[in-house]
Amino acid sequence: MGDDEIFARISWAEVIVGSKVKREKDSGSFAARLLRHVPFLLILASIGLVAQVTLLSPRQLAWNAWAYSEWLINYDAGFVRRGLSGALIELSRSVPALPVVNLLVFVVFAAFCLLFWWVLCHSSRSTPWAVILAMLLPNGPVQMAAGNEIFYRKEIVFHVALGISCILYQMIVNATTDAKRSLFSWIFFVLLLAQIVVFPLFQEVYLFISFPASWLLARQIAALQPQRRVFGWLPGAAVVISLGMMVVCAVFRGNEAVAQQLWTSLSGADRMLISPSAPDTPTGGIAAIGWSFVKNLIVVADIVMSSLFWIWGFAAVGVGAVLVLVTSLRRARGEADNLATERLRQHLSQLWFLFLASLPMYALGADWARWLSSVAISYLFLSFADSTGSIKPPRLLRFMPRRWRTSLEVTRDYFTDTLVPAISTVSARHTIPLLALALFYCLTFRPPECCMKGGYNPFYRIKPVLAEFSHFHR
C-alpha cells in the first residue's frame, strides 16, 4: 500500500469520525444544542463591542493612543522596523489617519474572531465548553473586547494569518485527492513565505509569537507528503528567512533622531490625538523606536523588581491551567484513559514549544500580557486544527550541553510519565468543579496589558460584586 493511499484512508477516517461526532451532537438535548450556539454569540458580542469604539466612532480615538501611534510608523525618516503599516496607511491620504486605522482595526479583529470561532468549533474533537472556556481566556477575544485592550495591536493581523493557515492545514489533511492536497499545500507555503518577509516589517514580534505555530504546521504538511521533496526543505528555508528578517529588524531598529523625524512627519491632527498635552514631543509607539536595547531591558527589569511581580506568575500559571483544561475537555466520549492521556501529552508538548519560542519577547518587551495572550491563541489555533495531536515539535534537548541534558531529561520524563497522566485523571474525574473554577478565573482576572503601576488590581471585577453583596447583607 502506497503512502498516498494510506494518507487518503487516514483522511477519510477523520472525515467519518467528524461526521459521527456531528450526528451525536445533533441528537443532543435542547440545552446541549443551545450551548453550542454560545461561542458564536460570544464572538458576535465581542465584534459588536469593538465596533462601538472603532467602526461606529471613526473619528474618535476610543482605544490606546500608544498603539495608534505605532500603526502610523512609516518610512518618511528612511527604512525602519515596524514602518510598513504607516506606509500603507499613508496611501489613503486621510488627515487625520484615524478613520482609516479604526476601520482597519475593526476588520482585522472581526476576521480574527470569526476565524477563531470557525477553527475551534469545526474541529473534529471540539466540545462547547472547551470552546467557551477558550474564548473567555484572559486577554482572549472576549476579554479584549470587554476590557478595550489588545484588539488594536498589530499581532491580531498575525492571528488572522495563523487562522487561515490552520484552515488550509485542515483542508490538506481532509483532501480526498492528491491534486487537491498538493494545491492546498502550495497555497499554504506561498502564504507562509510571504508572511515571513512581510509581517516582521509590521512588528518583529511575529517571529516569536505566531511564526512558531505556522512552522509546526509546515513541518507536518511536509511530513505527510514525503514524496514531494520540495516541501521537505521549505520549513528549513522558512527558518533561514526568518533569521534574516530578525537581522533586518535589528539593523534598522531606529534611534531618537528617527523617532523625532517620524513624529514630525505626522499631521498635526494625529499628534494632537496621540498627545494633546505635548504634541511636539514624540510619544507612544513612535517614541519606542528611539529606545535603545538597554532602555528596553530597564523597563523589563522594573517589572521583575516590582512588588506586583506575583501577578505575572499568577497569570502564567492560571492561563496555562486553563489551556490544559480546555485540552482535557476535548476528550471524546468513551475514549480510553491511555489515549486521552497520550493526546494531552502531545498537545502540551506543542504548548511548551510555543512558550519557549516566545521567551525572547519577555526580555525585549514589557507587554507580557500580550505575549501570554499570543502564545495561548497560537496554541488554541494549532491544537484544535491538529485534533489528533499528530504535530510533534522538534526535540530541543539535543541542542543543550551534555552536562545539563541528563537532568533536563529526568524532569521531562517526570512530567510526561507522571504529571500528565495525573492531570488527565483529575480533569476527567472532577470536570465540573474544575470548569467552574476556570470560569471564575477567566471572568474575574485581568492581567495588565503592559507596565503595571502601583495599586493595580487584577481582580477589579470582583470588588463591586463584593461591595454590593456586603451592602445587601447589612
PAROFI-915224 format. One record per residue (C-alpha): x, y, z. Coordinates in steps of 0.1 Angstrom, whole numbers, plus 5000, padded with zeros to 4 digits. Layout:
<rs>
XYZ ...
</rs>
This chain:
<rs>
500050005000 501550344989 501950645011 499250834992 496650554997 497450535035 497250915038 493850915019 492450645042 493550835073 491951155059 488750975051 488750825086 489051165102 486151285080 484050995090 484851045127 484051415124 480651325108 479851075135 480651335162 478451585144 475551335143 475951265180 475851645187 472751695165 470951435186 471551615219 469051785241 467752135235 470152265262 473052105245 472152245212 471652595228 475052565244 476752505210 475452845199 477053025228 480553055213 479153235182 477153465204 480253555224 482053625191 479253845179 479254035212 482954085210 482854215175 479954445185 481854595214 484954665192 482654815165 481455075190 484955215196 486155185160 483655145132 480855345148 483255615162 485555665132 486956005142 487355925179 490455765194 488555545220 491355305225 495155315231 497055625219 500355435222 499155165198 497655425174 501055595171 502655255164 500255195134 501555535120 505255445120 506355505083 509355535061 509455915060 512755905080 514155625060 513655245062 512955145098 511354855116 507554855120 507255115093 505254915067 501854975084 502255355084 503555355048 500355165037 498055395057 499655695041 498355585007 494855675019 495956035023 493456065052 494156355077 493956255104 494555885096 492355775125 489255685104 491355455082 493055295112 489755255131 488355065100 491454855097 491454765134 487854665133 488154455101 491254275114 489654195148 486354085133 488353855109 490353715138 487253645159 485453465131 488453255122 489053175159 485353055162 485552865129 488752665137 487752585173 484152495166 484752295134 487552075148 486651705149 487451705186 485652015197 483252045226 481152355235 482552405270 486152385256 485452645230 483652875255 486452855280 488952925252 487053235242 486853365278 490553315284 492253625300 493153855271 491453625247 488953765221 486153835246 488353995272 490054205245 486654355235 485254385270 488354535285 489054765255 492654615253 494954445229 492454415200 494154715184 497654565184 499454465152 499754105163 496054055156 496954065119 499353765127 496453575144 494353625113 497153475091 497553185115 493853115115 493953095077 496952865078 495052635102 492152615079 494452535050 496052265071 492652105078 491852115041 495251945034 494551675059 491051615047 491751645009 490251354990 492651364961 496351414957 495851704934 493851904959 496251814987 499151944965 497352264956 496352354992 499952275003 501452514978 498952784988 499952735024 503752755017 503453054995 501453245021 503853135049 506953265030 505153595022 504353635059 507853575070 509053855048 506254105052 504954065088 508254155106 508154485088 504854545106 506054435140 509054205147 507254015174 505753795146 508953595145 508453485182 504753455188 503053345155 505653215132 506552915155 502952775152 502952825115 506352655112 505052345131 502152325106 504652355078 506752065092 503751845095 502551925060 505951835047 506051505067 502651405053 503951425018 507551285018 507251214980 507451594974 510951684984 510452054979 508052055009 510851895029 513252185026 510652475027 510352465065 514152495068 514152785042 511452955064 513752945094 516653095074 514553375060 513153445095 516653475109 517453715080 514453925089 515553935125 518854085113 517054345092 514954455121 517954475144 519954685118 517154925111 515854945146 515855325147 517055585172 515955915188 516656115157 514555885136 511755895162 511756275161 511556275123 508756025123 506856225148 507356545128 506056365097 502656305113 499856555107 499156805135 495756645140 497356305146 499856445170 497056615189 495156285191 498156095204 499556355228 497256655233 499356785262 502656775243 502056755206 505656845197 507256565217 507456205204 505455965224 503855625222 504955355198 506955615178 508955715208 509755355214 511555345180 514155565197 514655335227 517955155230 518354795238 519454895274 516355105278 514054805269 515954595295 515554855322 511754865316 511654485318 513754495350 511254725366 508654455362 510954195377 511754405407 508254535412 506254425442 503554325418 505654065401 503453795416 500653895392 502653775362 503353435379 499653405387 498753495352 501153245336 500152965358 496453045355 496453075318 498452755314 496052575337 493052695317 494652585284 495352235300 491652215310 490552325275 492552045260 491251795285 487651895279 488051795243 488251425253 485951215232 483051035249 484150685259 487750745250 490250525268 492350685295 495650595279 494550755245 493351075263 496551095282 498651055251 496751325232 497151555262 500851485264 501251565226 499251885228 501152015259 504451955241 503152195215 502252455241 505652415258 507452465224 505452785216 506152925250 509952865247 509853025212 508253335227 510853375256 512953645238 510053885238 509853875276 513354015277 512854265249 509354405256 507454475288 504054395273 503954055289 500254015288 500354045250 502953775248 500953535271 497853615251 499553545217 501053225228 497753105242 495853195210 498553035188 498252715209 494452715206 494552755169 497252485165 495852235189 492252255175 493452235139 495551935149 492851725165 494851405167 497951565182 500051445154 502151765151 505351705171 507751985180 511451925174 513451775202 515152075217 517151885244 519651765218 520852125215 521552155252 525052105267 525651745277 526151825313 522651975316 520851725293 520551445318 518851645345 516551805320 515651465305 514751345340 512451645345 510851585311 510251225319 508651305352 506351555336 505351325307 505250995326 503851105359 502451455359 500451445326 498651125335 497751265369 496451585352 494451375328 492851165355 492051455378 490451655349 488351355339 487151285375 486551645386 485451825354 482652025368 484452195398 487552255376 485352415349 483652635375 486952745389 488352815355 485353015345 485653215377 489353285370 488553385334 485753615343 487453795372 491153805365 492654055341 496454085337 497654425327 498454475290 501754645299 503754825326 501954775359 501655075382 501355075419 497855005431 496954785401 494154545409 493954235386 490754135402 489054475398 485854295386 485354125419 485454445441 482054595430 480354255434 481754205469 480754565478 477254505466 477054175484 478254335516 475754615513 472954365507 473654185539 473854485561 
</rs>
